[in-house]
């Protein structure tokens, strides 16, 4: 069986048995394709831990970040687990392998004033109304980019002010939709009928009436950030970080933030406690007469 056949079989497993999204499968295909490239002519069942260690060193030498290498290893480990279970491979050469450690970096978040400045765009043409609804929904509900792009109109519950979103691993959760976001979405829906294709279920569509792409959302957000006078490199995940940070600063309820973000483990959410502490530290430095030397 060819190595590419093993990969195709694994991708089918991810699609039909594990129900992973197309985007996630494409990431796996790219990561495992890199493994196959690094292995050159070496059969997959003959790869050892020493080979994997050399591949990691090669990627590190090319300048790949520790986080990206860790993702590669995770993809390779899952691939070899599948090959062991379904195709009789005798071992998993990635077992026990770890990526080089990297310094922990905190996610960037906008200040409250910056976030409000970003979402407060003006204009009544359909695409501007759409973009404001997108920005408001990102900030209101802490959505991932794929969750927003994949959302259909049917996911909205206007009576209760909520939306049902499908996150990582095809897991669904209900998120709150604030009053400003609800108002922006309502205005967008009124304009949407003028450009959306008749059979298009997507909440957000492009100028051709079809579901908007993730790249288009990223581009429009950067464009609006410049127009609104925000110097930061604004991207969709920054609004998600801002949502989490601002809710935590106001409520202190880490579990609630975890549920709204759709994190499987609270350890993932705990990074926002550090952002919260940074905010408190700045307030302390500015307000306390003995905080620092003048």
C-alpha positions as CSV (number, residue, x, y, z in Angstrom):
1,X,0.0,0.0,0.0
2,X,1.4,3.4,-1.0
3,X,2.1,6.1,1.6
4,X,-0.4,8.4,-0.1
5,X,-3.0,5.6,0.2
6,X,-2.4,5.4,3.9
7,X,-2.9,9.1,4.2
8,X,-6.1,9.0,2.1
9,X,-7.5,6.2,4.3
10,X,-6.7,8.2,7.4
11,X,-8.4,11.3,6.1
12,X,-11.5,9.2,5.3
13,X,-11.4,7.9,8.9
14,X,-11.2,11.5,10.2
15,X,-14.1,12.5,8.0
16,X,-16.6,9.6,8.3
17,X,-15.7,8.1,11.7
18,X,-14.6,11.1,13.7
19,X,-16.6,13.7,11.9
20,X,-13.8,16.3,11.8
21,X,-14.4,19.4,9.7
22,X,-12.9,19.9,6.2
23,X,-10.6,22.7,7.6
24,X,-9.3,20.3,10.3
25,X,-8.7,17.5,7.8
26,X,-6.8,19.8,5.5
27,X,-4.5,20.7,8.4
28,X,-3.9,17.0,9.1
29,X,-3.3,16.4,5.4
30,X,-0.7,19.2,5.3
31,X,1.1,18.1,8.5
32,X,1.2,14.4,7.5
33,X,2.2,15.3,4.0
34,X,5.2,17.1,5.5
35,X,6.1,13.9,7.4
36,X,6.0,11.9,4.2
37,X,8.2,14.5,2.5
38,X,10.7,14.4,5.3
39,X,10.8,10.6,5.3
40,X,11.7,10.7,1.6
41,X,11.8,7.0,0.4
42,X,11.8,5.5,3.8
43,X,8.7,3.2,4.3
44,X,6.4,4.5,7.1
45,X,6.5,1.3,9.0
46,X,10.3,1.5,9.2
47,X,10.4,5.0,10.8
48,X,11.9,5.0,14.3
49,X,12.0,7.5,17.1
50,X,15.5,8.5,15.9
51,X,14.0,9.4,12.5
52,X,11.2,11.5,14.1
53,X,13.8,13.3,16.3
54,X,15.8,14.1,13.2
55,X,12.7,15.4,11.5
56,X,12.0,17.7,14.4
57,X,15.5,19.0,14.4
58,X,15.2,19.7,10.7
59,X,11.9,21.7,11.2
60,X,13.5,23.6,14.1
61,X,16.5,24.4,11.9
62,X,14.1,25.8,9.3
63,X,12.7,28.2,11.8
64,X,9.4,26.5,12.6
65,X,8.1,27.5,16.0
66,X,7.8,25.1,18.9
67,X,4.0,25.5,18.8
68,X,3.9,24.5,15.2
69,X,6.3,21.5,15.7
70,X,4.0,20.4,18.6
71,X,1.1,20.5,16.2
72,X,3.0,18.4,13.7
73,X,3.9,15.8,16.3
74,X,0.3,15.6,17.5
75,X,-0.8,15.0,13.9
76,X,1.9,12.4,13.3
77,X,1.2,10.6,16.5
78,X,-2.5,10.3,15.7
79,X,-1.7,9.0,12.2
80,X,0.6,6.3,13.5
81,X,-1.9,5.3,16.1
82,X,-4.4,4.8,13.3
83,X,-1.8,2.8,11.3
84,X,-1.1,0.6,14.3
85,X,-4.8,-0.1,14.9
86,X,-6.0,-0.5,11.3
87,X,-3.0,-1.5,9.2
88,X,-0.8,-3.6,11.5
89,X,2.0,-1.2,12.2
90,X,4.1,-2.6,15.0
91,X,4.9,0.7,16.8
92,X,4.3,4.4,17.0
93,X,7.7,6.2,16.6
94,X,6.2,9.5,18.0
95,X,5.4,8.0,21.4
96,X,7.1,10.0,24.1
97,X,8.4,12.7,21.6
98,X,8.0,16.3,22.6
99,X,8.6,19.6,20.8
100,X,11.3,22.0,21.9
101,X,10.0,24.3,24.6
102,X,9.0,27.8,23.7
103,X,8.4,30.8,25.9
104,X,4.7,31.3,26.8
105,X,3.1,34.3,25.2
106,X,-0.2,35.8,26.3
107,X,-2.9,36.3,23.7
108,X,-3.3,39.9,22.6
109,X,-6.5,41.7,23.5
110,X,-7.9,45.1,22.7
111,X,-8.8,47.5,25.5
112,X,-12.5,48.0,26.1
113,X,-12.3,51.4,24.4
114,X,-10.5,50.0,21.4
115,X,-13.0,47.1,21.0
116,X,-15.9,49.5,21.1
117,X,-14.1,51.8,18.6
118,X,-13.6,48.9,16.2
119,X,-17.1,47.6,16.2
120,X,-18.7,51.1,15.9
121,X,-18.4,51.4,12.2
122,X,-20.9,53.5,10.3
123,X,-22.7,53.2,7.0
124,X,-25.9,51.7,5.7
125,X,-24.8,49.9,2.5
126,X,-25.3,46.1,2.8
127,X,-21.6,45.1,3.1
128,X,-21.0,47.7,5.9
129,X,-24.1,46.4,7.7
130,X,-22.8,42.9,7.3
131,X,-19.3,43.8,8.6
132,X,-20.7,45.6,11.6
133,X,-22.8,42.5,12.5
134,X,-19.7,40.3,12.1
135,X,-17.6,42.5,14.4
136,X,-20.4,42.9,17.0
137,X,-21.0,39.1,17.0
138,X,-17.3,38.3,17.4
139,X,-17.0,40.6,20.3
140,X,-20.4,39.8,21.8
141,X,-20.0,36.0,21.8
142,X,-16.3,35.2,21.6
143,X,-16.6,33.1,18.5
144,X,-13.8,31.4,16.6
145,X,-13.5,32.5,12.9
146,X,-14.6,29.1,11.6
147,X,-17.6,29.2,13.9
148,X,-18.8,32.5,12.6
149,X,-18.2,31.7,9.0
150,X,-20.0,28.4,9.4
151,X,-23.0,29.8,11.1
152,X,-26.4,29.6,9.4
153,X,-29.4,31.9,10.0
154,X,-31.2,29.0,11.7
155,X,-28.6,29.0,14.5
156,X,-30.0,32.3,15.8
157,X,-32.6,32.4,18.6
158,X,-33.8,36.0,18.5
159,X,-36.3,35.5,21.3
160,X,-33.8,34.4,23.8
161,X,-30.8,36.3,22.4
162,X,-28.6,33.3,21.8
163,X,-27.0,31.4,19.0
164,X,-26.0,27.8,18.6
165,X,-22.5,27.3,17.2
166,X,-20.5,24.3,16.1
167,X,-16.9,24.4,17.4
168,X,-13.9,22.1,17.4
169,X,-14.6,18.4,17.2
170,X,-18.2,19.2,15.8
171,X,-19.2,20.1,19.4
172,X,-22.1,22.5,19.7
173,X,-22.7,25.1,22.3
174,X,-25.1,27.9,23.0
175,X,-23.6,31.4,23.3
176,X,-25.2,34.7,24.3
177,X,-25.8,37.4,21.7
178,X,-25.7,40.9,23.2
179,X,-28.3,43.6,22.4
180,X,-25.8,45.6,20.2
181,X,-25.0,42.5,18.3
182,X,-28.6,41.5,18.0
183,X,-29.5,45.0,16.6
184,X,-26.6,44.9,14.1
185,X,-27.6,41.4,13.0
186,X,-31.2,42.5,12.5
187,X,-30.2,45.4,10.3
188,X,-27.9,43.0,8.3
189,X,-30.7,40.5,7.8
190,X,-32.9,43.2,6.4
191,X,-30.1,44.0,3.9
192,X,-29.1,40.4,3.3
193,X,-32.1,39.6,1.2
194,X,-30.9,42.0,-1.5
195,X,-27.7,40.1,-2.2
196,X,-28.0,36.5,-0.8
197,X,-28.7,33.6,-3.1
198,X,-32.2,32.2,-2.7
199,X,-31.0,28.8,-1.3
200,X,-28.1,30.1,0.8
201,X,-28.4,29.2,4.5
202,X,-25.3,31.1,5.7
203,X,-25.8,34.0,8.1
204,X,-23.0,36.0,6.4
205,X,-22.6,36.1,2.6
206,X,-20.3,37.8,0.2
207,X,-21.2,40.2,-2.6
208,X,-22.0,37.2,-4.8
209,X,-24.6,35.9,-2.3
210,X,-22.7,32.9,-1.2
211,X,-21.2,32.0,2.2
212,X,-18.4,34.4,3.1
213,X,-14.9,32.9,3.4
214,X,-12.6,33.1,6.4
215,X,-10.0,35.0,4.4
216,X,-12.6,37.6,3.4
217,X,-13.5,38.2,7.1
218,X,-9.9,38.5,8.0
219,X,-9.2,41.0,5.3
220,X,-12.3,43.1,6.0
221,X,-11.5,43.2,9.7
222,X,-8.0,44.5,9.1
223,X,-9.4,47.1,6.7
224,X,-11.9,48.3,9.2
225,X,-9.3,48.5,12.0
226,X,-7.2,50.8,9.9
227,X,-10.2,53.0,9.0
228,X,-11.2,53.1,12.7
229,X,-7.7,54.3,13.7
230,X,-6.6,51.2,15.6
231,X,-2.8,50.6,15.2
232,X,-2.8,47.0,16.5
233,X,-2.7,44.1,14.0
234,X,-6.3,43.2,14.5
235,X,-7.6,39.7,13.6
236,X,-10.7,37.7,14.5
237,X,-9.0,35.8,17.3
238,X,-8.1,39.1,18.9
239,X,-11.8,39.9,19.3
240,X,-12.3,36.5,20.9
241,X,-9.4,37.2,23.3
242,X,-10.9,40.6,24.0
243,X,-14.3,39.1,24.7
244,X,-12.8,36.6,27.2
245,X,-10.6,39.1,28.9
246,X,-13.3,41.7,29.3
247,X,-15.9,39.3,30.6
248,X,-13.4,37.8,33.1
249,X,-12.4,41.3,34.3
250,X,-16.0,42.1,35.0
251,X,-17.3,38.8,36.4
252,X,-14.3,36.9,37.7
253,X,-16.2,33.7,36.6
254,X,-13.6,31.5,34.9
255,X,-16.0,28.6,34.5
256,X,-18.5,30.7,32.7
257,X,-15.9,32.1,30.3
258,X,-14.7,28.5,29.6
259,X,-18.3,27.5,28.7
260,X,-18.8,30.5,26.4
261,X,-15.5,30.0,24.6
262,X,-16.1,26.2,24.2
263,X,-12.8,25.2,25.8
264,X,-12.7,21.5,26.7
265,X,-10.2,22.1,29.5
266,X,-10.2,25.0,31.9
267,X,-6.4,25.2,31.7
268,X,-6.9,26.6,28.2
269,X,-9.1,29.4,29.7
270,X,-6.7,30.2,32.6
271,X,-4.5,32.2,30.3
272,X,-7.1,35.0,30.6
273,X,-6.4,35.2,34.3
274,X,-3.0,36.4,33.4
275,X,-4.5,39.0,31.1
276,X,-6.8,40.0,34.0
277,X,-3.8,40.3,36.3
278,X,-2.0,42.5,33.8
279,X,-5.0,44.8,33.8
280,X,-5.1,45.0,37.6
281,X,-1.3,45.6,37.7
282,X,-1.6,48.5,35.4
283,X,-4.4,50.0,37.5
284,X,-2.3,49.5,40.6
285,X,0.7,51.1,39.1
286,X,-1.3,54.1,38.0
287,X,-3.3,54.6,41.2
288,X,-1.1,53.6,44.1
289,X,1.2,56.4,45.4
290,X,3.8,53.9,46.5
291,X,3.5,51.5,43.5
292,X,6.7,52.6,41.7
293,X,9.3,55.3,41.7
294,X,8.2,58.6,40.1
